[in-house]
Amino acid sequence: MKAANRNFYDIVGPNYEGIDGRRTPRMSAFLSEQIRRIAQDLPREAFLDLGCGNGFLSKVALKHFRKGLAVDISLNVLRELEVEGLYKTVAEADFLPLKPAALDMVMAVAVLHHCFSFERMFKEIHRALRSGGVFFSDHDLDSGFYRRHAFLIRLYRRMKNDQLRYSSRFPGITKELFALTEYHENGIDTDAVRKSLCEAGFQDIKIKFHWYGMNLWSDRIFGQRTYEKGQAPLVRIIARK
Ligand SMILES: C[S@@+](CC[C@H](N)C(=O)[O-])C[C@H]1O[C@@H](n2cnc3c(N)ncnc32)[C@H](O)[C@@H]1O
């Protein structure tokens, strides 16, 4: 799984967002507001953007923190990321090159569904956070929503065909490689996530579901409201150490 992600993002490199196309100014404003709300009662010294890609989230988060660290398993996605106040390094989510209690906030957008399992990663995140620090994750598909609407989601995916878009631009991206990187393509199990977060020592775990950031139409129709499990596709997690 890790090798597949490293390989995939090394191939796509800094061109990633040019193909994905979901990191719009609206999305940036949405995430900025989420981070502002969470960070307002934190010291706001340092954050970690885990699975940072080419740094979309880091750039947003820097408005709210004095400094940040952007970490990714792929060297190539990090290559062109040069922002003042932002340090960057290659590392794996479950083995962070950080002292204990170094961070106020760890954030991961659209990353969990790329990871084989969460136990070790959540323990590492917990270790790296200061007491009272927050783990924030957003934009992974909920497996409960997928099960409820599997037929429609498969149809939507067939029309959108992300794999073909990537493979036609980057011949190294095969169907198999694409499938391996999207390990939880049918969603993450939020009950298992909650259990792993609890076992890692997190408290006050909030898991919510929303539609914002899928596309222009869903943003207009559903807005930024949160919904019950099964009624919205995207999972947002906020957990405190
Ligand atoms: C869908 S991209 C999201 C990038 C970024 N968070 C954003 O929203 O713009 C997923 C990122 O997670 C990284 N990744 C996947 N597995 C990882 C792991 N085990 N450790 C660190 N990064 C990982 C990938 O290399 C990729 O850059």
The ligand as an SDF file (V2000), in Angstrom:
LIG
                    3D

 27 29  0  0  0  0  0  0  0  0999 V2000
   -5.3290   12.4590   -2.0720 C   0  0  0  0  0  0  0  0  0  0  0  0
   -3.7260   13.0500   -1.6950 S   0  0  0  0  0  0  0  0  0  0  0  0
   -4.1500   14.3990   -0.6140 C   0  0  0  0  0  0  0  0  0  0  0  0
   -3.0740   15.4550   -0.5560 C   0  0  0  0  0  0  0  0  0  0  0  0
   -3.3700   16.6440    0.3510 C   0  0  0  0  0  0  0  0  0  0  0  0
   -3.6930   16.2500    1.7000 N   0  0  0  0  0  0  0  0  0  0  0  0
   -4.4630   17.4930   -0.2260 C   0  0  0  0  0  0  0  0  0  0  0  0
   -5.6240   17.3300    0.1780 O   0  0  0  0  0  0  0  0  0  0  0  0
   -4.1890   18.3040   -1.1100 O   0  0  0  0  0  0  0  0  0  0  0  0
   -3.1210   11.8270   -0.5470 C   0  0  0  0  0  0  0  0  0  0  0  0
   -1.6820   12.0880   -0.1110 C   0  0  0  0  0  0  0  0  0  0  0  0
   -1.3560   11.1900    0.9590 O   0  0  0  0  0  0  0  0  0  0  0  0
   -0.0400   10.7220    0.7730 C   0  0  0  0  0  0  0  0  0  0  0  0
    0.1040    9.4400    1.4870 N   0  0  0  0  0  0  0  0  0  0  0  0
   -0.5100    8.2750    1.2110 C   0  0  0  0  0  0  0  0  0  0  0  0
   -0.1640    7.3330    2.1060 N   0  0  0  0  0  0  0  0  0  0  0  0
    0.6840    7.9250    2.9950 C   0  0  0  0  0  0  0  0  0  0  0  0
    1.3870    7.4680    4.1500 C   0  0  0  0  0  0  0  0  0  0  0  0
    1.2650    6.2120    4.5970 N   0  0  0  0  0  0  0  0  0  0  0  0
    2.1850    8.3450    4.8020 N   0  0  0  0  0  0  0  0  0  0  0  0
    2.3210    9.6290    4.3550 C   0  0  0  0  0  0  0  0  0  0  0  0
    1.6690   10.1230    3.2750 N   0  0  0  0  0  0  0  0  0  0  0  0
    0.8620    9.2750    2.5910 C   0  0  0  0  0  0  0  0  0  0  0  0
    0.0900   10.5950   -0.7310 C   0  0  0  0  0  0  0  0  0  0  0  0
    1.4370   10.5390   -1.1710 O   0  0  0  0  0  0  0  0  0  0  0  0
   -0.6680   11.8350   -1.2100 C   0  0  0  0  0  0  0  0  0  0  0  0
    0.1700   12.9440   -1.3560 O   0  0  0  0  0  0  0  0  0  0  0  0
  1  2  1  0
  2  3  1  0
  2 10  1  0
  3  4  1  0
  4  5  1  0
  5  6  1  0
  5  7  1  0
  7  8  2  0
  7  9  1  0
 10 11  1  0
 11 12  1  0
 11 26  1  0
 12 13  1  0
 13 14  1  0
 13 24  1  0
 14 15  1  0
 14 23  1  0
 15 16  2  0
 16 17  1  0
 17 18  1  0
 17 23  2  0
 18 19  1  0
 18 20  2  0
 20 21  1  0
 21 22  2  0
 22 23  1  0
 24 25  1  0
 24 26  1  0
 26 27  1  0
M  CHG  2   2   1   9  -1
M  END
$$$$
